[in-house]
């Protein structure tokens, strides 16, 4: 017996839905996967400075080393290291530009970052109200091949810094 128009339409709709689901599943499997990771560290004074505070011009650099936690009061799970350099000073406006490179060591690998902060108050250090955004350059082990961005901000207590990595993993 020949198929009816109703059964053909139902059959066509089922085929269309199946094809759409297969295409969507294929697209999802080839897209990058994103995840957030938040770490906390204490605000620390730099451990090394190229120049003293009186000579805070272009080329001035600070090196920092921080212990890293997964919550403000959690146990230490790694370390973060950064070096920042002043690359431009606008004495009239009282601002400057800093470039920073960082690496965060975590139990499953490292995450490498870079940041440029323009129009930052000159001679300032990290304190309440400070925040900036940077990029994730890559990583090692569990973070090999990652990219993305990060946001750093001083926590309300003024004693901790929260860094939220928006990690993007490559296509699987």
Kinemage of the C-alpha trace (Angstrom):
@kinemage 1
@onewidth
@group {chain A} dominant
@subgroup {mainchain}
@vectorlist {calphas} color= white
{ca unk a 1} P 0.000 0.000 0.000
{ca unk a 2} L 1.470 3.422 -0.890
{ca unk a 3} L 2.406 5.709 2.028
{ca unk a 4} L -0.054 8.431 2.948
{ca unk a 5} L 0.767 12.106 2.900
{ca unk a 6} L 0.517 12.171 6.714
{ca unk a 7} L 2.985 9.286 7.170
{ca unk a 8} L 5.379 10.864 4.619
{ca unk a 9} L 5.251 14.161 6.473
{ca unk a 10} L 5.892 12.453 9.822
{ca unk a 11} L 8.706 10.425 8.285
{ca unk a 12} L 10.219 13.570 6.686
{ca unk a 13} L 10.050 15.504 9.958
{ca unk a 14} L 11.768 12.658 11.829
{ca unk a 15} L 14.535 12.549 9.222
{ca unk a 16} L 14.941 16.323 9.362
{ca unk a 17} L 15.136 16.299 13.190
{ca unk a 18} L 17.640 13.427 13.149
{ca unk a 19} L 19.807 15.211 10.585
{ca unk a 20} L 19.647 18.457 12.593
{ca unk a 21} L 20.656 16.674 15.808
{ca unk a 22} L 23.558 14.921 14.070
{ca unk a 23} L 24.805 18.214 12.632
{ca unk a 24} L 24.499 19.924 16.032
{ca unk a 25} L 26.334 17.067 17.774
{ca unk a 26} L 29.119 17.257 15.194
{ca unk a 27} L 29.416 21.012 15.640
{ca unk a 28} L 29.605 20.699 19.426
{ca unk a 29} L 32.338 18.091 19.248
{ca unk a 30} L 34.523 20.352 17.110
{ca unk a 31} L 34.067 23.594 19.042
{ca unk a 32} L 36.396 24.858 21.711
{ca unk a 33} L 35.462 24.116 25.313
{ca unk a 34} L 35.461 26.955 27.860
{ca unk a 35} L 35.785 26.804 31.633
{ca unk a 36} L 36.399 29.216 34.486
{ca unk a 37} L 39.006 28.739 37.196
{ca unk a 38} L 39.266 31.145 40.141
{ca unk a 39} L 42.384 31.398 42.271
{ca unk a 40} L 43.214 33.609 45.247
{ca unk a 41} L 46.481 35.003 46.518
{ca unk a 42} L 47.569 37.471 49.164
{ca unk a 43} L 48.612 40.942 48.105
{ca unk a 44} L 52.369 40.956 48.490
{ca unk a 45} L 55.069 43.544 48.080
{ca unk a 46} L 57.360 42.931 45.159
{ca unk a 47} L 60.377 40.748 45.895
{ca unk a 48} L 62.715 42.572 43.534
{ca unk a 49} L 62.676 45.992 41.927
{ca unk a 50} L 64.932 47.208 39.130
{ca unk a 51} L 64.991 50.747 40.451
{ca unk a 52} L 64.112 52.207 43.794
{ca unk a 53} L 60.861 54.110 44.324
{ca unk a 54} L 62.535 57.455 43.590
{ca unk a 55} L 63.339 56.340 40.032
{ca unk a 56} L 59.992 54.979 38.871
{ca unk a 57} L 60.312 55.710 35.158
{ca unk a 58} L 60.341 53.703 31.961
{ca unk a 59} L 62.118 50.411 32.569
{ca unk a 60} L 61.177 50.195 36.241
{ca unk a 61} L 60.168 46.622 36.969
{ca unk a 62} L 58.706 44.610 39.794
{ca unk a 63} L 58.928 40.878 40.347
{ca unk a 64} L 56.336 39.197 42.535
{ca unk a 65} L 55.901 35.730 44.016
{ca unk a 66} L 52.561 34.722 45.574
{ca unk a 67} L 51.112 31.594 47.106
{ca unk a 68} L 47.940 30.449 45.319
{ca unk a 69} L 44.739 29.071 46.863
{ca unk a 70} L 41.421 27.915 45.409
{ca unk a 71} L 39.516 29.929 48.065
{ca unk a 72} L 40.485 33.015 50.056
{ca unk a 73} L 41.261 31.010 53.188
{ca unk a 74} L 42.029 27.666 51.535
{ca unk a 75} L 45.247 25.703 51.617
{ca unk a 76} L 48.101 26.673 49.341
{ca unk a 77} L 47.968 24.685 46.090
{ca unk a 78} L 50.617 26.463 44.037
{ca unk a 79} L 52.514 29.656 43.310
{ca unk a 80} L 52.184 32.592 40.961
{ca unk a 81} L 55.097 34.612 39.610
{ca unk a 82} L 54.971 37.851 37.640
{ca unk a 83} L 57.237 40.534 36.298
{ca unk a 84} L 55.883 43.923 35.307
{ca unk a 85} L 57.704 46.748 33.542
{ca unk a 86} L 56.810 50.389 33.058
{ca unk a 87} L 56.851 51.051 29.309
{ca unk a 88} L 55.476 54.601 29.179
{ca unk a 89} L 54.972 57.486 31.602
{ca unk a 90} L 52.689 60.496 31.190
{ca unk a 91} L 53.981 62.765 33.962
{ca unk a 92} L 51.416 65.448 33.182
{ca unk a 93} L 48.471 63.034 33.630
{ca unk a 94} L 50.187 61.102 36.432
{ca unk a 95} L 49.656 57.816 34.609
{ca unk a 96} L 51.765 55.129 33.033
{ca unk a 97} L 51.616 51.933 31.044
{ca unk a 98} L 52.775 48.600 32.439
{ca unk a 99} L 53.303 45.296 30.706
{ca unk a 100} L 53.301 42.134 32.813
{ca unk a 101} L 54.071 38.481 32.180
{ca unk a 102} L 52.970 35.858 34.666
{ca unk a 103} L 52.965 32.160 35.326
{ca unk a 104} L 50.692 30.340 37.753
{ca unk a 105} L 51.830 26.916 38.949
{ca unk a 106} L 48.945 24.629 39.874
{ca unk a 107} L 48.888 20.914 40.753
{ca unk a 108} L 47.815 19.972 37.206
{ca unk a 109} L 50.136 22.314 35.280
{ca unk a 110} L 50.984 25.951 34.632
{ca unk a 111} L 49.086 28.830 33.037
{ca unk a 112} L 51.071 31.625 31.321
{ca unk a 113} L 49.585 35.136 31.050
{ca unk a 114} L 50.284 38.592 29.654
{ca unk a 115} L 48.739 41.972 30.430
{ca unk a 116} L 49.131 45.591 29.355
{ca unk a 117} L 47.633 48.237 31.649
{ca unk a 118} L 47.414 51.704 30.137
{ca unk a 119} L 46.552 54.897 31.974
{ca unk a 120} L 47.273 53.255 35.314
{ca unk a 121} L 47.973 55.715 38.143
{ca unk a 122} L 51.743 56.144 38.052
{ca unk a 123} L 53.743 54.696 40.965
{ca unk a 124} L 50.659 52.872 42.237
{ca unk a 125} L 50.644 49.360 43.554
{ca unk a 126} L 47.887 46.781 43.840
{ca unk a 127} L 45.303 47.998 46.363
{ca unk a 128} L 41.553 48.055 46.948
{ca unk a 129} L 39.775 49.024 43.739
{ca unk a 130} L 42.492 47.718 41.431
{ca unk a 131} L 41.473 45.398 38.630
{ca unk a 132} L 42.768 44.495 35.206
{ca unk a 133} L 42.252 42.025 32.394
{ca unk a 134} L 44.852 40.047 30.480
{ca unk a 135} L 45.252 37.164 28.097
{ca unk a 136} L 46.178 33.533 28.602
{ca unk a 137} L 49.151 32.700 26.414
{ca unk a 138} L 49.151 28.944 27.001
{ca unk a 139} L 50.134 26.400 29.581
{ca unk a 140} L 51.682 23.061 30.381
{ca unk a 141} L 50.381 19.566 31.198
{ca unk a 142} L 46.601 19.823 31.835
{ca unk a 143} L 46.670 23.391 30.483
{ca unk a 144} L 48.723 22.678 27.350
{ca unk a 145} L 47.261 24.504 24.360
{ca unk a 146} L 44.834 26.677 26.335
{ca unk a 147} L 44.089 30.295 25.508
{ca unk a 148} L 41.568 32.766 26.850
{ca unk a 149} L 41.506 35.745 29.167
{ca unk a 150} L 41.697 36.480 32.860
{ca unk a 151} L 40.307 39.123 35.177
{ca unk a 152} L 42.206 40.117 38.308
{ca unk a 153} L 40.618 42.175 41.067
{ca unk a 154} L 41.358 43.020 44.664
{ca unk a 155} L 38.866 41.337 47.002
{ca unk a 156} L 36.676 43.440 49.317
{ca unk a 157} L 38.911 42.653 52.300
{ca unk a 158} L 41.804 44.459 50.576
{ca unk a 159} L 44.159 41.608 51.506
{ca unk a 160} L 43.539 39.120 48.686
{ca unk a 161} L 43.515 39.172 44.921
{ca unk a 162} L 41.080 36.998 42.961
{ca unk a 163} L 42.074 35.925 39.463
{ca unk a 164} L 39.374 34.405 37.289
{ca unk a 165} L 40.776 32.557 34.299
{ca unk a 166} L 38.353 32.126 31.384
{ca unk a 167} L 40.133 29.122 29.897
{ca unk a 168} L 39.419 28.085 26.327
{ca unk a 169} L 40.603 24.664 25.319
{ca unk a 170} L 41.326 23.908 21.691
{ca unk a 171} L 39.209 21.758 19.461
{ca unk a 172} L 39.112 18.117 20.488
